Amino acid sequence: VTVQEFPDHAIAVGESWDGTVQAQGSKGSFDVKAHFTLESVSTVDGHRIAHVTVVEDGGTTGRGAMTIHATGWMDWDVDAGAPGKSHMEGTQDMSGMSGTFVADTTPIVDKS
């Protein structure tokens, strides 16, 4: 999943915005509507980390249709402009085959 949109201005803790995330399906990638809320900003190892909650809801239509409904969170390194850890869980339906999913990510950091 790739975050597509962030606000073009500074936001305060507690503020929300709407955007999209790009998800991968059997027929390629597609955009899913998402609602983001900045929950907190903390400092970890000298970096400002934004903790953002996410609600995703959307999908594709037609042959190979897919829908996703998910909630979770992601951490964003404000200083590096890079994603951090994230956790998402929800349901997906692909052409009538339904299931649940849990996805946790931790970025690989090159310390060379």
N, C-alpha and C positions, 0 to 999 in steps of 0.2 A: 504494500500500500504506500502510495506517495502522497504527501500533503501537497495540495495544489494552491491553497490560498491562505495568506495571513493578512491581517489588517495593514493598511498602508500608513498607519499612524500609531503612536504609542497608546496602549490601553492600560487601564487600571485593574488590579485584582478584583474579581467579581464580574467584570464585563464579559460579554459574549459577542460572537459574530458567526455568520453563516458562510459556508464555502463548500468546497468539494474535496474529495480524496479520490485518487485513481486506484482502482482495484483490478485484479487480473481474473478473468473468467476463461472458460474453455474456448471462447471465440475471440480472445484478445482482451485488451484493457477497456475499461469504461469508467465514467465518473459517477460517484455516489454523493448525494447531498449529505452534508455534515454540519453539525452545530457544535461550536467550540466555546469553552468558557475558561478563562484564565483563573485558576484556583489559588495559585501562590507563586512567589518568586523567592528562591533561597540561594545562598552561596555555598557551593561545593567545590573544594579544591581550587578556590580562587575564581570560579566561573559562576555567573548568574544563571540559574536553572529555573525556567518557567515550567510549572506543572499545569497541564491543560487537560480538561476532561473533554471527551468527544462522544457525540451521538451520531451514528450513521444510519441512513434510511434511504434506500433506493435500489436501482438495478436497471436491467435492460428488458426489452420486449422482443417479440418475434421468435424466430427459430433459435434455439439455444438460450432462451430467456433465463435470467438470473436475478434474484433479489437478495439483498442483505439488510439485516437489522442488527445493529451492534452498538455496544456502549463500552467505554474504557477510558484510558488516559495515556498521555505521552508527556515525556519530559523533553524540553528543548533548551539546548545550550545557547543562551542569548548572545554571549560574547563570541562564540565560535560560529554562530549561525548554522548549527548542526543538530540533528535529532539525537536524542538520548534513548533511555529505556522507554518501552511502551507496553501496554497490556490492553487487549481487546477481546471481547467475547460476545457471541450472539448466535443468530440463526441465518442460514442461507438456504435458498431453494433454487436448484438448477434443473430446469425442465421437468418439474414434478418430483425430483429427488431432494428431500429435505434433510437437514442435519444441523448440528450445533458445532461451534468451533471456539477455541481459545487460542489466542496468539500472543506470545511474549517475545519481545525483541530486545537485544542488548547490542549496541554498536561495537564494532571492533575498532580499537584505538591504536594507531601506530605511534609508539613511543620511541622510535629510533632517532 
